[in-house]
Amino acid sequence: MIYHDRRIENTFGLEAVAANYLEYCSEDELLREIPLAPKPWLHVGGGSNLLFATKRCEGTVFHNAMNAVEVIRRDEESVTVKAGGGVVWDFFVQWCVGRGYYGAENLSLIPGEVGAAAVQNIGAYGAEAKDIIESVETLDTETLQKRVFRRDECRYGYRSSFFKGGEGRRFFILSVVFSLSLKPVYNLSYGSLKDIPHQSLSLAAVREKVIATREAKLPAPEHIGSAGSFFMNPVVSRSKFEELAAGYPDMPHYPAAGDMVKLSAGWMIDRCGLKGYRLGGAGVYDKQALVLVNNGGATAEEVLSLAAEVIERVKDRFGVELRPEVQIIKNG
Ligand SMILES: Cc1cc2nc3c(=O)[nH]c(=O)nc-3n(C[C@H](O)[C@H](O)[C@H](O)COP(=O)(O)OP(=O)(O)OC[C@H]3O[C@@H](n4cnc5c(N)ncnc54)[C@H](O)[C@@H]3O)c2cc1C
């Protein structure tokens, strides 16, 4: 179904309209409509990782509304579930938890949809979407052929995948196939999850704990506009980390691939005294410095100026350049 001049949902709460908004409920519908869709093209999910720097997107904005979830295989140990790209992510997690399927529970309450989860390789509380993704079913919008990517072909990294940039953007995600365990396997390595008493450990208890922890420190999109973490946690060389650690012995750090070290962007922003800082309607969230928020009536320009100021202050103090995790949409 194609709509004209339709508002694009986005959790920052910024004004954005699509000249043409194509919402498809099946692969056939997408195939039928795509040759008629004016370019440029942008595929959106729930708009929870997007910052609209333009009030109007010309061309076509696509949205996947395929929202079925079904078990396609099952053996004694595991179950294989296929979910449409338009399924709300947290509905999928709740669905798995309710049926006793292990693997998605640490990713409870992350906003957005299943298709985007496979683009972003969403992660939280020691888990990432790639840990449970088996394959990703796409439409190649150049050849109009369906293509299935096995997990190892998706080039997953920290909040990244083949689909996130460059050539990968021509593949629209139709549905995602997940492999979940039927045997209890918990990932309780993250702080607050360690507090769940052993005797009350269950999938539902993990989900509840994750939700409670998230609600205590992250803004709920229905009350305060944001796109979650605005910046990626920077990954630096070991020598750079050692240089920083000499001046900041309490600096949080985590091992990363290839003897690199991952730092906490939120901690560095906080150390610059920016928690709660405001610039017009935009601000650094007072409970979590990694999150930039719309305190009411913020414009995209204000959010972008604030982001630039944060990047500059962190660079001046730590010599580390933060990069946005949020995708900035400039299509005008
Ligand atoms: C309060 C809050 C908390 C958050 N917490 C976390 C967190 O803990 N961990 C985390 O990883 N993220 C977090 N996020 C970020 C966000 O929830 C994720 O990035 C999410 O996956 C975005 O989903 P979406 O459906 O809203 O996608 P969008 O923001 O609409 O799009 C994201 C990207 O996916 C692409 N895309 C979307 N659907 C498709 C498709 N079907 N085919 C091809 N491309 C597609 C878009 O083009 C874009 O590049 C948080 C956001 C908020 C607002």
The ligand as an SDF file (V2000), in Angstrom:
LIG
                    3D

 53 58  0  0  0  0  0  0  0  0999 V2000
   15.1350    4.0090   24.3560 C   0  0  0  0  0  0  0  0  0  0  0  0
   15.9720    3.2130   23.3640 C   0  0  0  0  0  0  0  0  0  0  0  0
   16.7760    2.1830   23.8060 C   0  0  0  0  0  0  0  0  0  0  0  0
   17.5640    1.4600   22.9150 C   0  0  0  0  0  0  0  0  0  0  0  0
   18.3340    0.4330   23.3960 N   0  0  0  0  0  0  0  0  0  0  0  0
   19.0930   -0.3030   22.5530 C   0  0  0  0  0  0  0  0  0  0  0  0
   19.8890   -1.3860   23.0340 C   0  0  0  0  0  0  0  0  0  0  0  0
   19.8870   -1.7030   24.2190 O   0  0  0  0  0  0  0  0  0  0  0  0
   20.6500   -2.0670   22.1480 N   0  0  0  0  0  0  0  0  0  0  0  0
   20.6580   -1.7700   20.8030 C   0  0  0  0  0  0  0  0  0  0  0  0
   21.3650   -2.4500   20.0460 O   0  0  0  0  0  0  0  0  0  0  0  0
   19.9000   -0.7650   20.3140 N   0  0  0  0  0  0  0  0  0  0  0  0
   19.1170   -0.0230   21.1450 C   0  0  0  0  0  0  0  0  0  0  0  0
   18.3610    1.0160   20.6600 N   0  0  0  0  0  0  0  0  0  0  0  0
   18.4280    1.3530   19.2280 C   0  0  0  0  0  0  0  0  0  0  0  0
   17.2930    0.7140   18.3740 C   0  0  0  0  0  0  0  0  0  0  0  0
   16.2810    0.2050   19.1980 O   0  0  0  0  0  0  0  0  0  0  0  0
   17.8350   -0.3850   17.4810 C   0  0  0  0  0  0  0  0  0  0  0  0
   18.8520    0.1010   16.6200 O   0  0  0  0  0  0  0  0  0  0  0  0
   16.7370   -1.0220   16.6230 C   0  0  0  0  0  0  0  0  0  0  0  0
   17.2000   -2.1900   15.9910 O   0  0  0  0  0  0  0  0  0  0  0  0
   16.1530   -0.0810   15.5680 C   0  0  0  0  0  0  0  0  0  0  0  0
   14.9950   -0.6980   15.0800 O   0  0  0  0  0  0  0  0  0  0  0  0
   13.9410    0.0560   14.1940 P   0  0  0  0  0  0  0  0  0  0  0  0
   12.9470   -0.9650   13.7120 O   0  0  0  0  0  0  0  0  0  0  0  0
   13.3840    1.2110   14.9110 O   0  0  0  0  0  0  0  0  0  0  0  0
   14.8350    0.5060   12.9450 O   0  0  0  0  0  0  0  0  0  0  0  0
   15.0840    1.9420   12.3110 P   0  0  0  0  0  0  0  0  0  0  0  0
   15.6740    2.8300   13.3270 O   0  0  0  0  0  0  0  0  0  0  0  0
   13.8610    2.4050   11.6120 O   0  0  0  0  0  0  0  0  0  0  0  0
   16.1840    1.5540   11.2260 O   0  0  0  0  0  0  0  0  0  0  0  0
   17.4730    1.1360   11.6320 C   0  0  0  0  0  0  0  0  0  0  0  0
   18.2690    0.6910   10.3930 C   0  0  0  0  0  0  0  0  0  0  0  0
   17.7310   -0.5040    9.8720 O   0  0  0  0  0  0  0  0  0  0  0  0
   17.3590   -0.3420    8.4880 C   0  0  0  0  0  0  0  0  0  0  0  0
   16.1770   -1.1780    8.2760 N   0  0  0  0  0  0  0  0  0  0  0  0
   15.0740   -1.2350    9.0770 C   0  0  0  0  0  0  0  0  0  0  0  0
   14.2500   -2.2270    8.6460 N   0  0  0  0  0  0  0  0  0  0  0  0
   14.8240   -2.7580    7.5350 C   0  0  0  0  0  0  0  0  0  0  0  0
   14.4710   -3.8070    6.6350 C   0  0  0  0  0  0  0  0  0  0  0  0
   13.3520   -4.5400    6.7900 N   0  0  0  0  0  0  0  0  0  0  0  0
   15.2940   -4.0730    5.5810 N   0  0  0  0  0  0  0  0  0  0  0  0
   16.4480   -3.3660    5.4150 C   0  0  0  0  0  0  0  0  0  0  0  0
   16.8540   -2.3700    6.2460 N   0  0  0  0  0  0  0  0  0  0  0  0
   16.0490   -2.0890    7.2910 C   0  0  0  0  0  0  0  0  0  0  0  0
   17.1700    1.1500    8.3190 C   0  0  0  0  0  0  0  0  0  0  0  0
   17.3710    1.5580    6.9780 O   0  0  0  0  0  0  0  0  0  0  0  0
   18.2340    1.7020    9.2620 C   0  0  0  0  0  0  0  0  0  0  0  0
   19.4870    1.6450    8.6180 O   0  0  0  0  0  0  0  0  0  0  0  0
   17.5430    1.7630   21.5300 C   0  0  0  0  0  0  0  0  0  0  0  0
   16.7070    2.7940   21.0680 C   0  0  0  0  0  0  0  0  0  0  0  0
   15.9210    3.5130   21.9740 C   0  0  0  0  0  0  0  0  0  0  0  0
   15.0160    4.5990   21.4500 C   0  0  0  0  0  0  0  0  0  0  0  0
  1  2  1  0
  2  3  1  0
  2 52  2  0
  3  4  2  0
  4  5  1  0
  4 50  1  0
  5  6  2  0
  6  7  1  0
  6 13  1  0
  7  8  2  0
  7  9  1  0
  9 10  1  0
 10 11  2  0
 10 12  1  0
 12 13  2  0
 13 14  1  0
 14 15  1  0
 14 50  1  0
 15 16  1  0
 16 17  1  0
 16 18  1  0
 18 19  1  0
 18 20  1  0
 20 21  1  0
 20 22  1  0
 22 23  1  0
 23 24  1  0
 24 25  2  0
 24 26  1  0
 24 27  1  0
 27 28  1  0
 28 29  2  0
 28 30  1  0
 28 31  1  0
 31 32  1  0
 32 33  1  0
 33 34  1  0
 33 48  1  0
 34 35  1  0
 35 36  1  0
 35 46  1  0
 36 37  1  0
 36 45  1  0
 37 38  2  0
 38 39  1  0
 39 40  1  0
 39 45  2  0
 40 41  1  0
 40 42  2  0
 42 43  1  0
 43 44  2  0
 44 45  1  0
 46 47  1  0
 46 48  1  0
 48 49  1  0
 50 51  2  0
 51 52  1  0
 52 53  1  0
M  END
$$$$
